[in-house]
Amino acid sequence: MSNVFIAFQKNEESRGIVDAIIADNPQAIVNEQPAMVKVDVPGRMIIRRATVEETIGRPFDLQELHVNLITLSGHIDETDDEFTLSWKH
C-alpha cells in the first residue's frame, strides 16, 4: 500500500493541524524538518474539522489548511467536515 502525505510550513498555526492528523490517523509518520513538517499515512489520511477545532481550541474552516500547505500526494476528497487523501484503485 502506498503512502499519502501532506506537508506544511512548520509554525504555530500548522502544529495544531498536525496534532489533529496524528490523533485521527494512528499510523501517521511525522517527519519534521527545519522549515516544514511532513505527515505520511499508509493508504488513506483523514483530516477532520472537529478534531482540528478541538486541538486548536477555536472554530476552523478546512480551507485554512491551504494557508500553510506546501504539498500533498494522493487523491483529494473534500467536504466541509473532512479532508481526505487516498489512493483510489
N, C-alpha and C positions, 0 to 999 in steps of 0.2 A: 504494500500500500504506500502510495506517495504522500509526502507531507504537503500540506498547505502552509502558507506563512503570511505574516503581516509584520511590517517594520515601521516603527515610529521614531520621531526625533526624541531623544532622551531628555525629558524635562518633567516638571511637576505635573503638568496637565496630562501627559500620557501615562504617568505612573499609576494612577487610579484605573485607567483603561486596561493596562497590562495586568494589574492585580485582579480585575474582574474577569479577564480572559482566562487567567490561571484558575480562578475559582470555578468557572463553568466548563473548563476543559482539563481534567486531571492529567491527561497525557502530554500537556503542553511542555515544551522545552524552551526555556528563555536563554537568549544569548545577548548579553549586554556588552556594548562597545562604548567607546568614549562619547560618541555623538548620537548613537541610536540604540534601540532595543528591538530585537527581532524575536518573534514567537513562532515556533514551528509546532504543528499538531498533525499527527498521522491521519490522513483521510478527510477529516471534516473539523472545522472550527466554528463555534457559535459565540457571538458576542451579543449578550442580552442587555437591552436598555435598563431593565430593572436592576440587574446586578451592578452595572456601572453606577447607576444612581445611588445604590446602597453603599458602594465603595467610596464614591467621592462626596456623598452627602448633599447632593443637590439634583434638581431636575437635569436631564441630559437628553439631547436630541442626537440620535445616532449619526446624523450628518456631521456632527462635531468631530467624528473620527478623522475626517479628511483634513482638518486643520494641521495636524502633526504627522500625517501619514507620509511615509517615504515611498513604500512599495508594498505590493502584495502578490500572492500567487494562488490561483485557484479560481473556480467559477463563483461569481458573486450572486447571492440571493438576498435581497434586502427588503425588509418591511419596516414599519415604524417601531417595532419591538425587538427585532433580531436582525443581525448582520451575519450571514453565513458564508464561509468559504468552503468549497468542496471540490473534489474531482469526480464529476459525473461520468459514469460508464455506460 
